[in-house]
C-alpha cells in the first residue's frame, strides 16, 4: 500500500465517526477480461466524499508538500460553488477541519 492510500485510510477512519465516507475511484480501467477500457468518475473528482448530517464535503488527499492537479482544483471549485464543503487534506487534522470538527 502506498503512502497516500495509507493516509486516505487514516482519514476515512477518523471521519467515519461523524458521517459516511466514500472513497472515489476515477480514471481508466480495464474490464476483468482485459478486452475493454472503461472510464469511471469525473476528471478531477476528489478522493473522498463525506456525507454528514446536513452537508456533503469533497476532500482531495495529498501527501505533505503535494498540491492538487488543475482538474482536481476545478472539481473542488465547482463543488464549492454548488455550496458543498471542499478542501485538500495533507493530514487527518486537515480533513477534520474541512468537515468542521
C-alpha positions as MATLAB code, in Angstrom:
seq = 'XXXXXXXXXXXXXXXXXXXXXXXXXXXXXXXXXXXXXXXXXXXXXXXXXXXXXXXXXXXXXXXXXXXXXXXXXXXXXXXXXXXXXXXXXXXXXXXXXXXXX';
ca = [
       0.000    0.000    0.000;
       1.435    3.387   -0.953;
       1.719    6.333    1.459;
      -1.205    8.286    0.001;
      -3.511    5.269    0.303;
      -2.417    4.824    3.934;
      -3.211    8.490    4.620;
      -6.606    8.120    2.915;
      -7.395    5.146    5.144;
      -6.412    7.048    8.305;
      -8.655    9.935    7.246;
     -11.541    7.583    6.419;
     -11.387    6.029    9.890;
     -11.269    9.431   11.619;
     -14.131   10.931    9.595;
     -16.337    7.846    9.897;
     -17.137    8.894   13.477;
     -19.050   11.893   12.084;
     -20.786   10.528    8.977;
     -20.340    8.329    5.925;
     -17.052    8.376    3.998;
     -16.757    7.017    0.488;
     -13.547    6.552   -1.462;
     -13.950    7.593   -5.071;
     -12.094    5.853   -7.885;
     -11.613    7.791  -11.110;
      -9.737    7.059  -14.280;
      -9.476    4.438  -16.990;
      -9.750    0.795  -16.021;
      -9.629   -2.463  -17.937;
     -12.575   -4.825  -17.752;
     -11.991   -8.129  -15.964;
     -11.328   -9.892  -19.255;
      -8.893   -7.135  -20.296;
     -10.645   -6.508  -23.608;
     -12.120   -3.051  -22.975;
     -11.231    0.188  -21.241;
     -13.895    1.803  -19.082;
     -13.882    5.446  -17.905;
     -15.016    5.828  -14.302;
     -15.857    9.065  -12.494;
     -15.432   12.736  -13.349;
     -11.978   14.109  -14.237;
     -10.508   15.657  -11.101;
     -13.074   14.073   -8.774;
     -11.952   14.119   -5.137;
     -10.527   11.049   -3.418;
     -13.081   11.109   -0.616;
     -16.713   12.118   -0.347;
     -18.042   12.753    3.157;
     -21.758   12.825    3.903;
     -22.633   14.412    7.217;
     -25.936   15.133    8.899;
     -26.599   18.359    6.971;
     -23.843   18.650    4.396;
     -21.569   16.928    1.890;
     -17.821   17.510    1.670;
     -15.331   16.624   -1.038;
     -11.771   16.004    0.122;
      -8.703   15.658   -2.070;
      -5.992   13.748   -0.176;
      -2.372   14.644   -0.851;
       0.888   13.815    0.854;
       2.597   16.735    2.621;
       4.143   19.073    0.057;
       1.940   17.864   -2.801;
      -0.679   20.019   -4.498;
      -3.808   19.045   -6.428;
      -3.709   18.944  -10.222;
      -5.560   21.672  -12.134;
      -8.513   19.379  -12.908;
      -8.758   18.497   -9.196;
      -8.753   22.189   -8.255;
     -11.507   22.813  -10.816;
     -13.611   19.978   -9.411;
     -13.258   21.327   -5.859;
     -14.170   24.824   -7.046;
     -17.238   23.504   -8.857;
     -18.416   21.636   -5.758;
     -17.723   24.679   -3.558;
     -19.765   26.862   -5.945;
     -22.632   24.387   -5.504;
     -22.494   25.014   -1.749;
     -20.511   21.984   -0.600;
     -17.531   21.966    1.738;
     -14.282   21.186   -0.053;
     -10.585   21.070    0.623;
      -7.218   19.436    0.294;
      -6.097   17.352    3.258;
      -2.478   16.511    3.947;
      -3.365   15.020    7.342;
      -6.245   13.721    9.444;
      -6.357   17.084   11.225;
      -6.847   18.998    7.965;
      -9.631   16.586    6.909;
     -11.389   17.142   10.234;
     -11.133   20.916    9.708;
     -12.752   20.594    6.269;
     -15.811   18.932    7.816;
     -15.832   21.395   10.721;
     -14.679   19.097   13.529;
];
